[in-house]
Amino acid sequence: MSEAQQRAWNDVSPRMLIPVERDAASTSIRKGSTIDPAAVWGRTAPLIVEIGSGQGHAIVHAATAQPGANFLAVEVFRAGLARTMLDADQANLDNLRLVEGNAPEVLEHLLPSASVDELWIFFPDPWHKKKHTKRRLVTAEFAALAASVLRPNGVLRLATDWQDYADQMVSVLDAAPEFTRAFDGDWAPRFDGRVLTAFERKGTRAGREIRDLTYRRSA
Ligand SMILES: C[S@@+](CC[C@H](N)C(=O)[O-])C[C@H]1O[C@@H](n2cnc3c(N)ncnc32)[C@H](O)[C@@H]1O
């Protein structure tokens, strides 16, 4: 971490980082440590969660643009969380919280069921080598966890620049009984609430198409 990130970690995390009880691994979430969103954010408001928020560019931008919504950044990369807090603090955000945690465990143990209005997964690690694809986040098991935290009619937004991962997302989510497509044609239009991040820029520069997907949790 840079000096500024370390300072943000020390000074801002007491306000923004949700303290969590761990299991064995350092980014695990202990079973039974469900939060009460009204207490964490100090109000009841629509909740938007970004998984794998990286440096936080998308979520800081969105939280600034939508002060009426509560936002949660979920990330395992501590320097990214520190960078997010640094920017959120400079923007005087009080509607953003962060959790240092493994996303599937955050969905299973930290978030109450049917508490989330939108769940975002933008440019998840592609694990594009054939022998690594089984490490990908978006699987049938993950879809079931995502469905469990989304409210009825809640929205799942995804984006990737890897065509075979986009195809995998479509086959997993089309097969998930809790989700229905919220787009016509092969792909969703680009989500205009998504700012351009380095990952999207890198994919485009390499000549890859960016694929957006939007699904709705069945009522
Ligand atoms: C390719 S980066 C994209 C970051 C960001 N969404 C963007 O578009 O700039 C993927 C991010 O997902 C995070 N990540 C990977 N696996 C995760 C997991 N199991 N739980 C939480 N975050 C995870 C990584 O640390 C990384 O920051």
The ligand as a Gaussian input file, in Angstrom:
#p B3LYP/6-31G(d) Opt

LIG

0 1
 C      -10.277000      -8.108000     -12.719000
 S      -10.548000      -7.279000     -11.230000
 C      -11.868000      -6.133000     -11.628000
 C      -12.029000      -5.042000     -10.625000
 C      -13.184000      -4.065000     -10.890000
 N      -14.456000      -4.725000     -10.878000
 C      -12.974000      -3.304000     -12.174000
 O      -13.715000      -3.509000     -13.137000
 O      -12.033000      -2.482000     -12.191000
 C      -11.372000      -8.510000     -10.245000
 C      -11.419000      -8.173000      -8.774000
 O      -12.153000      -9.177000      -8.086000
 C      -11.522000      -9.426000      -6.826000
 N      -11.899000     -10.773000      -6.392000
 C      -11.523000     -11.934000      -6.959000
 N      -12.045000     -12.979000      -6.293000
 C      -12.785000     -12.456000      -5.274000
 C      -13.557000     -13.041000      -4.229000
 N      -13.672000     -14.366000      -4.100000
 N      -14.188000     -12.217000      -3.367000
 C      -14.064000     -10.867000      -3.471000
 N      -13.329000     -10.257000      -4.454000
 C      -12.708000     -11.042000      -5.329000
 C      -10.057000      -9.277000      -7.137000
 O       -9.280000      -9.025000      -5.976000
 C      -10.052000      -8.111000      -8.125000
 O       -9.903000      -6.871000      -7.469000

